[in-house]
Amino acid sequence: MLTNKKIKFCPECGSPNIQWELPQTWSKWKCLECNYIGAFIIEDGEIAVQIRKDYIKRYLIEQKESDAEQPI
Ligand SMILES: [Zn+2]
């Protein structure tokens, strides 16, 4: 596990795959994984790991549910 404190994480999915949006009003971040946009980001890697776990769990449940409804 990386402990680089400069890494920022998405508060929705815990992904470090975020980029800074152009600050037209205030600085905002955009997550490239879940499309979260906002000024709030996580800078604590341990919290991000927890968010990531929850997100993946939710994601897998959603996948199962959508598979049951309409199999691709
Ligand atoms: Zn995200």
N, CA, C, O and the ligand as a Tripos MOL2 file, in Angstrom:
@<TRIPOS>MOLECULE
protein
  289   287    73     0     0
PROTEIN
NO_CHARGES

@<TRIPOS>ATOM
      1 N           0.8410   -1.2060    0.0000 N.3       1 MET1
      2 CA          0.0000    0.0000    0.0000 C.3       1 MET1
      3 C           0.8700    1.2480    0.0000 C.2       1 MET1
      4 O           1.7710    1.3940    0.8270 O.2       1 MET1
      5 N           0.5910    2.1360   -0.9300 N.am      2 LEU2
      6 CA          1.3380    3.3830   -0.9940 C.3       2 LEU2
      7 C           0.9280    4.3100    0.1470 C.2       2 LEU2
      8 O          -0.2470    4.3820    0.5090 O.2       2 LEU2
      9 N           1.8790    5.0000    0.6920 N.am      3 THR3
     10 CA          1.5680    5.9460    1.7580 C.3       3 THR3
     11 C           1.9720    7.3630    1.3480 C.2       3 THR3
     12 O           2.2470    8.2130    2.1950 O.2       3 THR3
     13 N           2.0010    7.5950    0.0690 N.am      4 ASN4
     14 CA          2.3410    8.9240   -0.4260 C.3       4 ASN4
     15 C           1.2080    9.9030   -0.1140 C.2       4 ASN4
     16 O           0.0990    9.7590   -0.6280 O.2       4 ASN4
     17 N           1.4860   10.8770    0.7120 N.am      5 LYS5
     18 CA          0.4300   11.7830    1.1480 C.3       5 LYS5
     19 C           0.0010   12.7720    0.0680 C.2       5 LYS5
     20 O          -0.9970   13.4770    0.2140 O.2       5 LYS5
     21 N           0.7720   12.8120   -1.0150 N.am      6 LYS6
     22 CA          0.4060   13.7420   -2.0800 C.3       6 LYS6
     23 C          -0.6820   13.1710   -2.9760 C.2       6 LYS6
     24 O          -1.2800   13.8950   -3.7720 O.2       6 LYS6
     25 N          -0.9380   11.8850   -2.8500 N.am      7 ILE7
     26 CA         -1.9800   11.2800   -3.6710 C.3       7 ILE7
     27 C          -3.3450   11.7010   -3.1510 C.2       7 ILE7
     28 O          -3.5920   11.7080   -1.9450 O.2       7 ILE7
     29 N          -4.2210   12.0480   -4.0750 N.am      8 LYS8
     30 CA         -5.5810   12.4290   -3.7150 C.3       8 LYS8
     31 C          -6.5430   11.3940   -4.2720 C.2       8 LYS8
     32 O          -6.3140   10.7920   -5.3210 O.2       8 LYS8
     33 N          -7.6360   11.2100   -3.5250 N.am      9 PHE9
     34 CA         -8.5630   10.1520   -3.8900 C.3       9 PHE9
     35 C          -9.9720   10.6930   -4.0290 C.2       9 PHE9
     36 O         -10.3510   11.6690   -3.3810 O.2       9 PHE9
     37 N         -10.7260   10.0500   -4.8710 N.am     10 CYS10
     38 CA        -12.1270   10.3900   -5.0390 C.3      10 CYS10
     39 C         -12.9130    9.9870   -3.7890 C.2      10 CYS10
     40 O         -12.7480    8.8650   -3.3090 O.2      10 CYS10
     41 N         -13.7630   10.8690   -3.2480 N.am     11 PRO11
     42 CA        -14.5520   10.5330   -2.0570 C.3      11 PRO11
     43 C         -15.7130    9.5910   -2.3710 C.2      11 PRO11
     44 O         -16.3140    9.0280   -1.4560 O.2      11 PRO11
     45 N         -16.0330    9.4150   -3.6560 N.am     12 GLU12
     46 CA        -17.1250    8.5340   -4.0470 C.3      12 GLU12
     47 C         -16.6660    7.0950   -4.2120 C.2      12 GLU12
     48 O         -17.3240    6.1670   -3.7420 O.2      12 GLU12
     49 N         -15.5480    6.9170   -4.8730 N.am     13 CYS13
     50 CA        -15.1300    5.5530   -5.1940 C.3      13 CYS13
     51 C         -13.7260    5.2250   -4.6970 C.2      13 CYS13
     52 O         -13.2720    4.0880   -4.8270 O.2      13 CYS13
     53 N         -13.0400    6.2060   -4.1310 N.am     14 GLY14
     54 CA        -11.7210    5.9480   -3.5760 C.3      14 GLY14
     55 C         -10.6210    5.8050   -4.6140 C.2      14 GLY14
     56 O          -9.5040    5.4010   -4.2920 O.2      14 GLY14
     57 N         -10.9340    6.1330   -5.8460 N.am     15 SER15
     58 CA         -9.9390    6.0030   -6.9000 C.3      15 SER15
     59 C          -8.9480    7.1630   -6.8730 C.2      15 SER15
     60 O          -9.3410    8.3090   -6.6560 O.2      15 SER15
     61 N          -7.6680    6.8730   -7.0940 N.am     16 PRO16
     62 CA         -6.6880    7.9660   -7.2150 C.3      16 PRO16
     63 C          -6.6860    8.5650   -8.6120 C.2      16 PRO16
     64 O          -5.9020    9.4640   -8.9170 O.2      16 PRO16
     65 N          -7.5640    8.0580   -9.4450 N.am     17 ASN17
     66 CA         -7.6110    8.4680  -10.8500 C.3      17 ASN17
     67 C          -8.4730    9.7190  -11.0150 C.2      17 ASN17
     68 O          -9.5100    9.6870  -11.6760 O.2      17 ASN17
     69 N          -8.0350   10.8100  -10.4120 N.am     18 ILE18
     70 CA         -8.7970   12.0550  -10.4820 C.3      18 ILE18
     71 C          -7.9410   13.1530  -11.0840 C.2      18 ILE18
     72 O          -6.7130   13.1100  -11.0110 O.2      18 ILE18
     73 N          -8.5810   14.1080  -11.6640 N.am     19 GLN19
     74 CA         -7.8260   15.2370  -12.2030 C.3      19 GLN19
     75 C          -8.4990   16.5490  -11.8470 C.2      19 GLN19
     76 O          -9.6980   16.6010  -11.5720 O.2      19 GLN19
     77 N          -7.7220   17.5760  -11.8570 N.am     20 TRP20
     78 CA         -8.1900   18.8970  -11.4600 C.3      20 TRP20
     79 C          -8.9260   19.5370  -12.6110 C.2      20 TRP20
     80 O          -8.3890   19.6760  -13.7090 O.2      20 TRP20
     81 N         -10.1540   19.9240  -12.3540 N.am     21 GLU21
     82 CA        -10.9270   20.6360  -13.3660 C.3      21 GLU21
     83 C         -10.4800   22.0840  -13.4120 C.2      21 GLU21
     84 O          -9.9520   22.6100  -12.4320 O.2      21 GLU21
     85 N         -10.6900   22.7180  -14.5380 N.am     22 LEU22
     86 CA        -10.3280   24.1340  -14.6240 C.3      22 LEU22
     87 C         -11.1580   24.9570  -13.6450 C.2      22 LEU22
     88 O         -12.3800   24.8230  -13.5970 O.2      22 LEU22
     89 N         -10.5090   25.7880  -12.8840 N.am     23 PRO23
     90 CA        -11.2110   26.5370  -11.8280 C.3      23 PRO23
     91 C         -11.9610   27.7550  -12.3590 C.2      23 PRO23
     92 O         -11.4670   28.8810  -12.3040 O.2      23 PRO23
     93 N         -13.1390   27.5110  -12.8630 N.am     24 GLN24
     94 CA        -13.9310   28.6280  -13.3700 C.3      24 GLN24
     95 C         -14.5290   29.4100  -12.2080 C.2      24 GLN24
     96 O         -14.6260   30.6360  -12.2610 O.2      24 GLN24
     97 N         -14.9230   28.7090  -11.1740 N.am     25 THR25
     98 CA        -15.3860   29.3710   -9.9610 C.3      25 THR25
     99 C         -14.4210   29.0450   -8.8180 C.2      25 THR25
    100 O         -13.6920   29.9050   -8.3240 O.2      25 THR25
    101 N         -14.4460   27.7790   -8.4210 N.am     26 TRP26
    102 CA        -13.5080   27.2850   -7.4320 C.3      26 TRP26
    103 C         -12.8510   26.0520   -7.9950 C.2      26 TRP26
    104 O         -13.3380   25.4410   -8.9460 O.2      26 TRP26
    105 N         -11.7570   25.7050   -7.4040 N.am     27 SER27
    106 CA        -11.0730   24.5000   -7.8600 C.3      27 SER27
    107 C         -11.9390   23.2850   -7.5930 C.2      27 SER27
    108 O         -12.4360   23.0780   -6.4850 O.2      27 SER27
    109 N         -12.1040   22.5040   -8.6160 N.am     28 LYS28
    110 CA        -12.8860   21.2750   -8.4780 C.3      28 LYS28
    111 C         -12.1160   20.1180   -9.0520 C.2      28 LYS28
    112 O         -11.2560   20.2630   -9.9220 O.2      28 LYS28
    113 N         -12.4640   18.9540   -8.5240 N.am     29 TRP29
    114 CA        -11.8240   17.7340   -8.9760 C.3      29 TRP29
    115 C         -12.8330   16.8720   -9.7110 C.2      29 TRP29
    116 O         -14.0290   16.8780   -9.4220 O.2      29 TRP29
    117 N         -12.3100   16.1400  -10.6590 N.am     30 LYS30
    118 CA        -13.1640   15.2190  -11.3910 C.3      30 LYS30
    119 C         -12.5440   13.8360  -11.3340 C.2      30 LYS30
    120 O         -11.3560   13.6470  -11.5980 O.2      30 LYS30
    121 N         -13.3910   12.8710  -10.9790 N.am     31 CYS31
    122 CA        -12.9420   11.4880  -10.9500 C.3      31 CYS31
    123 C         -13.1540   10.8810  -12.3300 C.2      31 CYS31
    124 O         -14.2440   10.9650  -12.8950 O.2      31 CYS31
    125 N         -12.1210   10.2800  -12.8570 N.am     32 LEU32
    126 CA        -12.2220    9.6900  -14.1880 C.3      32 LEU32
    127 C         -12.8940    8.3230  -14.1380 C.2      32 LEU32
    128 O         -13.1940    7.7280  -15.1730 O.2      32 LEU32
    129 N         -13.1250    7.8410  -12.9350 N.am     33 GLU33
    130 CA        -13.6970    6.5000  -12.8220 C.3      33 GLU33
    131 C         -15.2010    6.5250  -12.6020 C.2      33 GLU33
    132 O         -15.9330    5.7670  -13.2370 O.2      33 GLU33
    133 N         -15.6710    7.3950  -11.7030 N.am     34 CYS34
    134 CA        -17.1050    7.4240  -11.4120 C.3      34 CYS34
    135 C         -17.7350    8.7670  -11.7960 C.2      34 CYS34
    136 O         -18.9220    8.9890  -11.5560 O.2      34 CYS34
    137 N         -16.9440    9.6540  -12.3860 N.am     35 ASN35
    138 CA        -17.4200   10.9580  -12.8510 C.3      35 ASN35
    139 C         -17.8520   11.8970  -11.7290 C.2      35 ASN35
    140 O         -18.6070   12.8420  -11.9590 O.2      35 ASN35
    141 N         -17.3760   11.6360  -10.5300 N.am     36 TYR36
    142 CA        -17.6020   12.5680   -9.4280 C.3      36 TYR36
    143 C         -16.9490   13.9060   -9.7500 C.2      36 TYR36
    144 O         -15.8130   13.9500  -10.2220 O.2      36 TYR36
    145 N         -17.6570   14.9780   -9.4980 N.am     37 ILE37
    146 CA        -17.0700   16.3100   -9.6200 C.3      37 ILE37
    147 C         -17.3590   17.0710   -8.3440 C.2      37 ILE37
    148 O         -18.5070   17.1470   -7.9070 O.2      37 ILE37
    149 N         -16.3120   17.6400   -7.7390 N.am     38 GLY38
    150 CA        -16.5220   18.4010   -6.5260 C.3      38 GLY38
    151 C         -15.2240   18.9180   -5.9620 C.2      38 GLY38
    152 O         -14.1400   18.5430   -6.4090 O.2      38 GLY38
    153 N         -15.3430   19.7780   -4.9780 N.am     39 ALA39
    154 CA        -14.1580   20.3730   -4.3660 C.3      39 ALA39
    155 C         -13.5840   19.4620   -3.2880 C.2      39 ALA39
    156 O         -12.4190   19.5780   -2.9070 O.2      39 ALA39
    157 N         -14.4340   18.5490   -2.8030 N.am     40 PHE40
    158 CA        -14.0070   17.6770   -1.7130 C.3      40 PHE40
    159 C         -13.2650   16.4560   -2.2420 C.2      40 PHE40
    160 O         -13.7640   15.7450   -3.1150 O.2      40 PHE40
    161 N         -12.0830   16.2210   -1.7120 N.am     41 ILE41
    162 CA        -11.3310   15.0280   -2.0770 C.3      41 ILE41
    163 C         -10.7120   14.4200   -0.8280 C.2      41 ILE41
    164 O         -10.5620   15.0750    0.2030 O.2      41 ILE41
    165 N         -10.3640   13.1660   -0.9530 N.am     42 ILE42
    166 CA         -9.7440   12.4390    0.1490 C.3      42 ILE42
    167 C          -8.2290   12.4880   -0.0210 C.2      42 ILE42
    168 O          -7.7110   12.2600   -1.1140 O.2      42 ILE42
    169 N          -7.5400   12.7820    1.0490 N.am     43 GLU43
    170 CA         -6.0820   12.7870    0.9880 C.3      43 GLU43
    171 C          -5.4850   11.7320    1.9070 C.2      43 GLU43
    172 O          -4.2660   11.6060    2.0280 O.2      43 GLU43
    173 N          -6.3610   10.9840    2.5450 N.am     44 ASP44
    174 CA         -5.9170    9.9340    3.4510 C.3      44 ASP44
    175 C          -6.0660    8.5830    2.7610 C.2      44 ASP44
    176 O          -7.1750    8.1470    2.4510 O.2      44 ASP44
    177 N          -4.9510    7.9430    2.5310 N.am     45 GLY45
    178 CA         -4.9670    6.6900    1.7930 C.3      45 GLY45
    179 C          -5.7610    5.5940    2.4850 C.2      45 GLY45
    180 O          -6.3780    4.7650    1.8160 O.2      45 GLY45
    181 N          -5.7550    5.5750    3.8210 N.am     46 GLU46
    182 CA         -6.4770    4.5300    4.5380 C.3      46 GLU46
    183 C          -7.9790    4.6960    4.3880 C.2      46 GLU46
    184 O          -8.7100    3.7180    4.2330 O.2      46 GLU46
    185 N          -8.4370    5.9500    4.4350 N.am     47 ILE47
    186 CA         -9.8640    6.2180    4.2110 C.3      47 ILE47
    187 C         -10.2350    5.8460    2.7830 C.2      47 ILE47
    188 O         -11.2930    5.2710    2.5280 O.2      47 ILE47
    189 N          -9.3540    6.1800    1.8660 N.am     48 ALA48
    190 CA         -9.6090    5.8760    0.4610 C.3      48 ALA48
    191 C          -9.7650    4.3830    0.2360 C.2      48 ALA48
    192 O         -10.5970    3.9510   -0.5610 O.2      48 ALA48
    193 N          -8.9630    3.5950    0.9410 N.am     49 VAL49
    194 CA         -9.0550    2.1410    0.8050 C.3      49 VAL49
    195 C         -10.4250    1.6510    1.2620 C.2      49 VAL49
    196 O         -11.0230    0.7790    0.6310 O.2      49 VAL49
    197 N         -10.9170    2.2180    2.3660 N.am     50 GLN50
    198 CA        -12.2440    1.8350    2.8650 C.3      50 GLN50
    199 C         -13.3370    2.2230    1.8710 C.2      50 GLN50
    200 O         -14.2430    1.4380    1.5920 O.2      50 GLN50
    201 N         -13.2410    3.4300    1.3470 N.am     51 ILE51
    202 CA        -14.2210    3.8860    0.3590 C.3      51 ILE51
    203 C         -14.1810    2.9860   -0.8710 C.2      51 ILE51
    204 O         -15.2120    2.6230   -1.4370 O.2      51 ILE51
    205 N         -12.9690    2.6400   -1.2620 N.am     52 ARG52
    206 CA        -12.7680    1.7960   -2.4350 C.3      52 ARG52
    207 C         -13.4360    0.4290   -2.2370 C.2      52 ARG52
    208 O         -14.0890   -0.0960   -3.1380 O.2      52 ARG52
    209 N         -13.2570   -0.1260   -1.0480 N.am     53 LYS53
    210 CA        -13.8560   -1.4340   -0.7530 C.3      53 LYS53
    211 C         -15.3770   -1.3530   -0.8460 C.2      53 LYS53
    212 O         -16.0250   -2.2020   -1.4580 O.2      53 LYS53
    213 N         -15.9330   -0.3100   -0.2220 N.am     54 ASP54
    214 CA        -17.3870   -0.1410   -0.2470 C.3      54 ASP54
    215 C         -17.8800    0.0690   -1.6710 C.2      54 ASP54
    216 O         -18.9110   -0.4700   -2.0740 O.2      54 ASP54
    217 N         -17.1370    0.8480   -2.4110 N.am     55 TYR55
    218 CA        -17.5370    1.1470   -3.7840 C.3      55 TYR55
    219 C         -17.5470   -0.1250   -4.6260 C.2      55 TYR55
    220 O         -18.4960   -0.3820   -5.3670 O.2      55 TYR55
    221 N         -16.4870   -0.9170   -4.5070 N.am     56 ILE56
    222 CA        -16.3930   -2.1550   -5.2800 C.3      56 ILE56
    223 C         -17.5090   -3.1120   -4.8880 C.2      56 ILE56
    224 O         -18.0930   -3.7900   -5.7330 O.2      56 ILE56
    225 N         -17.7960   -3.1530   -3.5810 N.am     57 LYS57
    226 CA        -18.8830   -4.0070   -3.1050 C.3      57 LYS57
    227 C         -20.2050   -3.5840   -3.7450 C.2      57 LYS57
    228 O         -20.9620   -4.4040   -4.2640 O.2      57 LYS57
    229 N         -20.4540   -2.2700   -3.6880 N.am     58 ARG58
    230 CA        -21.6760   -1.7210   -4.2800 C.3      58 ARG58
    231 C         -21.7120   -1.9870   -5.7750 C.2      58 ARG58
    232 O         -22.7470   -2.3520   -6.3320 O.2      58 ARG58
    233 N         -20.5750   -1.7990   -6.4100 N.am     59 TYR59
    234 CA        -20.4750   -1.9780   -7.8530 C.3      59 TYR59
    235 C         -20.7920   -3.4180   -8.2340 C.2      59 TYR59
    236 O         -21.5100   -3.6680   -9.2010 O.2      59 TYR59
    237 N         -20.2530   -4.3600   -7.4700 N.am     60 LEU60
    238 CA        -20.4910   -5.7680   -7.7590 C.3      60 LEU60
    239 C         -21.9560   -6.1220   -7.5540 C.2      60 LEU60
    240 O         -22.5240   -6.8890   -8.3320 O.2      60 LEU60
    241 N         -22.5770   -5.5660   -6.5050 N.am     61 ILE61
    242 CA        -23.9950   -5.8210   -6.2520 C.3      61 ILE61
    243 C         -24.8380   -5.2680   -7.4020 C.2      61 ILE61
    244 O         -25.7610   -5.9250   -7.8830 O.2      61 ILE61
    245 N         -24.5030   -4.0470   -7.8340 N.am     62 GLU62
    246 CA        -25.2420   -3.4570   -8.9520 C.3      62 GLU62
    247 C         -25.0910   -4.2980  -10.2010 C.2      62 GLU62
    248 O         -26.0450   -4.4810  -10.9570 O.2      62 GLU62
    249 N         -23.8960   -4.8080  -10.4130 N.am     63 GLN63
    250 CA        -23.6680   -5.6430  -11.5930 C.3      63 GLN63
    251 C         -24.5130   -6.9010  -11.5400 C.2      63 GLN63
    252 O         -25.1050   -7.3120  -12.5380 O.2      63 GLN63
    253 N         -24.5600   -7.5050  -10.3610 N.am     64 LYS64
    254 CA        -25.3660   -8.7230  -10.2190 C.3      64 LYS64
    255 C         -26.8270   -8.4290  -10.4810 C.2      64 LYS64
    256 O         -27.5160   -9.1810  -11.1690 O.2      64 LYS64
    257 N         -27.2990   -7.3000   -9.9110 N.am     65 GLU65
    258 CA        -28.7090   -6.9400  -10.0840 C.3      65 GLU65
    259 C         -29.0300   -6.6620  -11.5460 C.2      65 GLU65
    260 O         -30.0640   -7.0970  -12.0510 O.2      65 GLU65
    261 N         -28.1550   -5.9460  -12.2190 N.am     66 SER66
    262 CA        -28.4420   -5.6300  -13.6140 C.3      66 SER66
    263 C         -28.3080   -6.8750  -14.4810 C.2      66 SER66
    264 O         -28.9820   -6.9990  -15.5040 O.2      66 SER66
    265 N         -27.4490   -7.7870  -14.0790 N.am     67 ASP67
    266 CA        -27.3370   -9.0510  -14.8080 C.3      67 ASP67
    267 C         -28.6270   -9.8380  -14.7060 C.2      67 ASP67
    268 O         -29.0810  -10.4450  -15.6760 O.2      67 ASP67
    269 N         -29.2150   -9.8180  -13.5140 N.am     68 ALA68
    270 CA        -30.4440  -10.5670  -13.2990 C.3      68 ALA68
    271 C         -31.6070   -9.9690  -14.0900 C.2      68 ALA68
    272 O         -32.4710  -10.6860  -14.5950 O.2      68 ALA68
    273 N         -31.6050   -8.6490  -14.1830 N.am     69 GLU69
    274 CA        -32.7100   -7.9920  -14.8860 C.3      69 GLU69
    275 C         -32.5970   -8.1600  -16.3960 C.2      69 GLU69
    276 O         -33.5420   -8.5750  -17.0670 O.2      69 GLU69
    277 N         -31.4330   -7.8310  -16.9050 N.am     70 GLN70
    278 CA        -31.2590   -7.9420  -18.3410 C.3      70 GLN70
    279 C         -29.8680   -8.4930  -18.6760 C.2      70 GLN70
    280 O         -28.9060   -7.7350  -18.8060 O.2      70 GLN70
    281 N         -29.7780   -9.7630  -18.8080 N.am     71 PRO71
    282 CA        -28.4790  -10.3620  -19.1520 C.3      71 PRO71
    283 C         -28.0000   -9.8940  -20.5180 C.2      71 PRO71
    284 O         -28.7640   -9.8170  -21.4800 O.2      71 PRO71
    285 N         -26.7190   -9.5850  -20.5680 N.am     72 ILE72
    286 CA        -26.1730   -9.0740  -21.8320 C.3      72 ILE72
    287 C         -25.8310  -10.2530  -22.7470 C.2      72 ILE72
    288 O         -25.3560  -10.0500  -23.8650 O.2      72 ILE72
    289 ZN        -14.6780    8.3100   -8.2230 Zn       73 ZN73
@<TRIPOS>BOND
     1     1     2 1
     2     2     3 1
     3     3     4 2
     4     3     5 am
     5     5     6 1
     6     6     7 1
     7     7     8 2
     8     7     9 am
     9     9    10 1
    10    10    11 1
    11    11    12 2
    12    11    13 am
    13    13    14 1
    14    14    15 1
    15    15    16 2
    16    15    17 am
    17    17    18 1
    18    18    19 1
    19    19    20 2
    20    19    21 am
    21    21    22 1
    22    22    23 1
    23    23    24 2
    24    23    25 am
    25    25    26 1
    26    26    27 1
    27    27    28 2
    28    27    29 am
    29    29    30 1
    30    30    31 1
    31    31    32 2
    32    31    33 am
    33    33    34 1
    34    34    35 1
    35    35    36 2
    36    35    37 am
    37    37    38 1
    38    38    39 1
    39    39    40 2
    40    39    41 am
    41    41    42 1
    42    42    43 1
    43    43    44 2
    44    43    45 am
    45    45    46 1
    46    46    47 1
    47    47    48 2
    48    47    49 am
    49    49    50 1
    50    50    51 1
    51    51    52 2
    52    51    53 am
    53    53    54 1
    54    54    55 1
    55    55    56 2
    56    55    57 am
    57    57    58 1
    58    58    59 1
    59    59    60 2
    60    59    61 am
    61    61    62 1
    62    62    63 1
    63    63    64 2
    64    63    65 am
    65    65    66 1
    66    66    67 1
    67    67    68 2
    68    67    69 am
    69    69    70 1
    70    70    71 1
    71    71    72 2
    72    71    73 am
    73    73    74 1
    74    74    75 1
    75    75    76 2
    76    75    77 am
    77    77    78 1
    78    78    79 1
    79    79    80 2
    80    79    81 am
    81    81    82 1
    82    82    83 1
    83    83    84 2
    84    83    85 am
    85    85    86 1
    86    86    87 1
    87    87    88 2
    88    87    89 am
    89    89    90 1
    90    90    91 1
    91    91    92 2
    92    91    93 am
    93    93    94 1
    94    94    95 1
    95    95    96 2
    96    95    97 am
    97    97    98 1
    98    98    99 1
    99    99   100 2
   100    99   101 am
   101   101   102 1
   102   102   103 1
   103   103   104 2
   104   103   105 am
   105   105   106 1
   106   106   107 1
   107   107   108 2
   108   107   109 am
   109   109   110 1
   110   110   111 1
   111   111   112 2
   112   111   113 am
   113   113   114 1
   114   114   115 1
   115   115   116 2
   116   115   117 am
   117   117   118 1
   118   118   119 1
   119   119   120 2
   120   119   121 am
   121   121   122 1
   122   122   123 1
   123   123   124 2
   124   123   125 am
   125   125   126 1
   126   126   127 1
   127   127   128 2
   128   127   129 am
   129   129   130 1
   130   130   131 1
   131   131   132 2
   132   131   133 am
   133   133   134 1
   134   134   135 1
   135   135   136 2
   136   135   137 am
   137   137   138 1
   138   138   139 1
   139   139   140 2
   140   139   141 am
   141   141   142 1
   142   142   143 1
   143   143   144 2
   144   143   145 am
   145   145   146 1
   146   146   147 1
   147   147   148 2
   148   147   149 am
   149   149   150 1
   150   150   151 1
   151   151   152 2
   152   151   153 am
   153   153   154 1
   154   154   155 1
   155   155   156 2
   156   155   157 am
   157   157   158 1
   158   158   159 1
   159   159   160 2
   160   159   161 am
   161   161   162 1
   162   162   163 1
   163   163   164 2
   164   163   165 am
   165   165   166 1
   166   166   167 1
   167   167   168 2
   168   167   169 am
   169   169   170 1
   170   170   171 1
   171   171   172 2
   172   171   173 am
   173   173   174 1
   174   174   175 1
   175   175   176 2
   176   175   177 am
   177   177   178 1
   178   178   179 1
   179   179   180 2
   180   179   181 am
   181   181   182 1
   182   182   183 1
   183   183   184 2
   184   183   185 am
   185   185   186 1
   186   186   187 1
   187   187   188 2
   188   187   189 am
   189   189   190 1
   190   190   191 1
   191   191   192 2
   192   191   193 am
   193   193   194 1
   194   194   195 1
   195   195   196 2
   196   195   197 am
   197   197   198 1
   198   198   199 1
   199   199   200 2
   200   199   201 am
   201   201   202 1
   202   202   203 1
   203   203   204 2
   204   203   205 am
   205   205   206 1
   206   206   207 1
   207   207   208 2
   208   207   209 am
   209   209   210 1
   210   210   211 1
   211   211   212 2
   212   211   213 am
   213   213   214 1
   214   214   215 1
   215   215   216 2
   216   215   217 am
   217   217   218 1
   218   218   219 1
   219   219   220 2
   220   219   221 am
   221   221   222 1
   222   222   223 1
   223   223   224 2
   224   223   225 am
   225   225   226 1
   226   226   227 1
   227   227   228 2
   228   227   229 am
   229   229   230 1
   230   230   231 1
   231   231   232 2
   232   231   233 am
   233   233   234 1
   234   234   235 1
   235   235   236 2
   236   235   237 am
   237   237   238 1
   238   238   239 1
   239   239   240 2
   240   239   241 am
   241   241   242 1
   242   242   243 1
   243   243   244 2
   244   243   245 am
   245   245   246 1
   246   246   247 1
   247   247   248 2
   248   247   249 am
   249   249   250 1
   250   250   251 1
   251   251   252 2
   252   251   253 am
   253   253   254 1
   254   254   255 1
   255   255   256 2
   256   255   257 am
   257   257   258 1
   258   258   259 1
   259   259   260 2
   260   259   261 am
   261   261   262 1
   262   262   263 1
   263   263   264 2
   264   263   265 am
   265   265   266 1
   266   266   267 1
   267   267   268 2
   268   267   269 am
   269   269   270 1
   270   270   271 1
   271   271   272 2
   272   271   273 am
   273   273   274 1
   274   274   275 1
   275   275   276 2
   276   275   277 am
   277   277   278 1
   278   278   279 1
   279   279   280 2
   280   279   281 am
   281   281   282 1
   282   282   283 1
   283   283   284 2
   284   283   285 am
   285   285   286 1
   286   286   287 1
   287   287   288 2
@<TRIPOS>SUBSTRUCTURE
     1 MET1         2 RESIDUE 1 A MET
     2 LEU2         6 RESIDUE 1 A LEU
     3 THR3        10 RESIDUE 1 A THR
     4 ASN4        14 RESIDUE 1 A ASN
     5 LYS5        18 RESIDUE 1 A LYS
     6 LYS6        22 RESIDUE 1 A LYS
     7 ILE7        26 RESIDUE 1 A ILE
     8 LYS8        30 RESIDUE 1 A LYS
     9 PHE9        34 RESIDUE 1 A PHE
    10 CYS10       38 RESIDUE 1 A CYS
    11 PRO11       42 RESIDUE 1 A PRO
    12 GLU12       46 RESIDUE 1 A GLU
    13 CYS13       50 RESIDUE 1 A CYS
    14 GLY14       54 RESIDUE 1 A GLY
    15 SER15       58 RESIDUE 1 A SER
    16 PRO16       62 RESIDUE 1 A PRO
    17 ASN17       66 RESIDUE 1 A ASN
    18 ILE18       70 RESIDUE 1 A ILE
    19 GLN19       74 RESIDUE 1 A GLN
    20 TRP20       78 RESIDUE 1 A TRP
    21 GLU21       82 RESIDUE 1 A GLU
    22 LEU22       86 RESIDUE 1 A LEU
    23 PRO23       90 RESIDUE 1 A PRO
    24 GLN24       94 RESIDUE 1 A GLN
    25 THR25       98 RESIDUE 1 A THR
    26 TRP26      102 RESIDUE 1 A TRP
    27 SER27      106 RESIDUE 1 A SER
    28 LYS28      110 RESIDUE 1 A LYS
    29 TRP29      114 RESIDUE 1 A TRP
    30 LYS30      118 RESIDUE 1 A LYS
    31 CYS31      122 RESIDUE 1 A CYS
    32 LEU32      126 RESIDUE 1 A LEU
    33 GLU33      130 RESIDUE 1 A GLU
    34 CYS34      134 RESIDUE 1 A CYS
    35 ASN35      138 RESIDUE 1 A ASN
    36 TYR36      142 RESIDUE 1 A TYR
    37 ILE37      146 RESIDUE 1 A ILE
    38 GLY38      150 RESIDUE 1 A GLY
    39 ALA39      154 RESIDUE 1 A ALA
    40 PHE40      158 RESIDUE 1 A PHE
    41 ILE41      162 RESIDUE 1 A ILE
    42 ILE42      166 RESIDUE 1 A ILE
    43 GLU43      170 RESIDUE 1 A GLU
    44 ASP44      174 RESIDUE 1 A ASP
    45 GLY45      178 RESIDUE 1 A GLY
    46 GLU46      182 RESIDUE 1 A GLU
    47 ILE47      186 RESIDUE 1 A ILE
    48 ALA48      190 RESIDUE 1 A ALA
    49 VAL49      194 RESIDUE 1 A VAL
    50 GLN50      198 RESIDUE 1 A GLN
    51 ILE51      202 RESIDUE 1 A ILE
    52 ARG52      206 RESIDUE 1 A ARG
    53 LYS53      210 RESIDUE 1 A LYS
    54 ASP54      214 RESIDUE 1 A ASP
    55 TYR55      218 RESIDUE 1 A TYR
    56 ILE56      222 RESIDUE 1 A ILE
    57 LYS57      226 RESIDUE 1 A LYS
    58 ARG58      230 RESIDUE 1 A ARG
    59 TYR59      234 RESIDUE 1 A TYR
    60 LEU60      238 RESIDUE 1 A LEU
    61 ILE61      242 RESIDUE 1 A ILE
    62 GLU62      246 RESIDUE 1 A GLU
    63 GLN63      250 RESIDUE 1 A GLN
    64 LYS64      254 RESIDUE 1 A LYS
    65 GLU65      258 RESIDUE 1 A GLU
    66 SER66      262 RESIDUE 1 A SER
    67 ASP67      266 RESIDUE 1 A ASP
    68 ALA68      270 RESIDUE 1 A ALA
    69 GLU69      274 RESIDUE 1 A GLU
    70 GLN70      278 RESIDUE 1 A GLN
    71 PRO71      282 RESIDUE 1 A PRO
    72 ILE72      286 RESIDUE 1 A ILE
    73 ZN73       289 GROUP 0 **** ****
